[in-house]
Amino acid sequence: MKKQSANELRESPGFRALVARRWAVSLTLTAAMFIAYFGFVLVLAFHKESLAVRIGDHVTIGIPVGIGVILFAWVLTGIYVWWANGRYDRAVHELKSQLRS
């Protein structure tokens, strides 16, 4: 890869749009995870009684909610992988092909 071509690519509107999209997706998913995780922790810290409600003989509602937070992280990871393998990789391939031209 020529240095001039790499600089042209970095300055191209397509590359800048791709970087902006990647940041937007990453920050959105990160914010969603922070809200879910720290929301759970804050409820544990300041409103324990809401998670201490029993839904069985030995299970409180906090257990499935905690499992839900973990599953939510897996879902967000899956969303990112789906996006990255589809749209992001396709856009990177298009930018690379323009660079070779």
ABEGO torsion letter per residue (X at the ends): XBAAAAAAAAABAAAAAAAAAAAAAAAAAAAAAAAAAAAAAAAAAABAAAAABBABAABBAAAAAAAAAAAAAAAAAAAAAAAAABAAAAAAAAAAAAAAX
